[in-house]
Every structure is written in C-alpha cells, then in structure tokens.
C-alpha cells in the first residue's frame, strides 16, 4: 500500500486503539470497523483496486465473520476477543495505515 495516502489522526488513533490487545473490544468498536469498511467499499476506495481478487475475497470473508461474531457475541473471553480483533484487522486489510503497536 503506498505510503502517500493520508488518514485523519482520529481514524489512525481509532484503528490503533482497536488493534491494541490491551484494549477491551466493545460493540461500538466492531460496528465502527464494519461501517468503515462498508464506507470505503461504497466510495470505491482506490486501495481496494490494488488488492488481488483472492485478497478481496479474504477481506469479505473476515468482514462476514466479524459481523456474525458481533451478532452471536453473548459472552466475551480473551480468545474470542482476539479472534474478533483479527477478523476486524483482516477485513480492513489494504484500507488502513500500518498499525502501530504500543
């Protein structure tokens, strides 16, 4: 992904917060990511055109899995939170700046 793309500081901060394993994911975080991806797809984000077809399918698979995990999330646990976090990050693949680990 080209480094020349600019991201708002708020978007970058939110993505880094969601990616942080110490951050406890909440429903709002999950909805924010799903909405972010949906918006980028609807806007025809050029970064998506740079992805291969198999990678686009992977993004879609993770997007769907994250949505289903959101719907079925009755209880939370560390393993499930990490699975959700992975799905959210993979669904945003190609659409986000590199994640900074704290």
N, C-alpha and C positions, 0 to 999 in steps of 0.2 A: 504494500500500500504506500503510495507516495507520501512523503513527509510534508509536502506543501499544503495539504488540507488543513484547514483551521477548524477548531472546535471551540465552542464557548467554554469559558472557565467553569461555568455551572455544570455543563454536560460532562466535562472531563472529571470534575470533582465527584459527581454522582456516580459515574462509571467506576472510578477508583474506589469509592466507598462500597459499592455493591460487590466489587471484586475482592475486597479485603476480607480474609477468612475470619477476622475478629469481629466483623460487623454481623449482627444478627439480622438475617433477611426477614423482611416483613412483606405482607401482601402488596403494599404500596410500591416497594422496590420491584417486585415481579411485574406488576401492572405497568410501571414506568418503562421497564425494558421492553415488554411486549408492545407497548404503544410506540416507543422509539423506533423499533424495527418496522412496525406497520407503517409509520410515517415515512421512513426512508424508502420503503418499497413503493408506497403510493406516489412519492415525489420523483421516482425514477432515479434514485441516487446513482451517480456515475460509478462509484466504488463497487456497486453490485455487478456492473458490466465487466469489471476486471476479474471477477471470480469465475472459476471454471464451473461447468454445469454440475459435476459431482459435488463441488463445494457448496453451490447454491442449494442442492438437494439436502446436504448435511445441515445447512443453516435452517432450512424449512423443517427438517426432522427435529432438530433441537428446539425450534420455536414451538412446534406442536407438543413436544414432550413437556416443555416448560409450562405451556397452557394447561395441559392435563394435570401436571403436578400441582398447579395452582388450584384447580378445581377439586382435587382429591386431598388437599392438604388439611387433614383433620388434626393430626398431631405433628409435632416437629421433633427432629432429632439431628444430631451433628451429621450423620451420614446422609440424611435426606437433604439437609441444608446445603451440603457440599455438592450433591447431585444437582440440585436446583441451580446453584451458583454456576456450575459447569455448563448446564444447559443454557442459561442466560448468556454467558460469555460466548459460547459457541454460536448461539442464534445471532449475536451481534458481530460475528467474525467478518472482517472487511469493512465494517461500518464505524469502528471506534478507533481512537488513538491507542497506541500501545499502553497497556495498563501498568501503572507504577505500583510496585509492592511497597508497603510501609513496614 
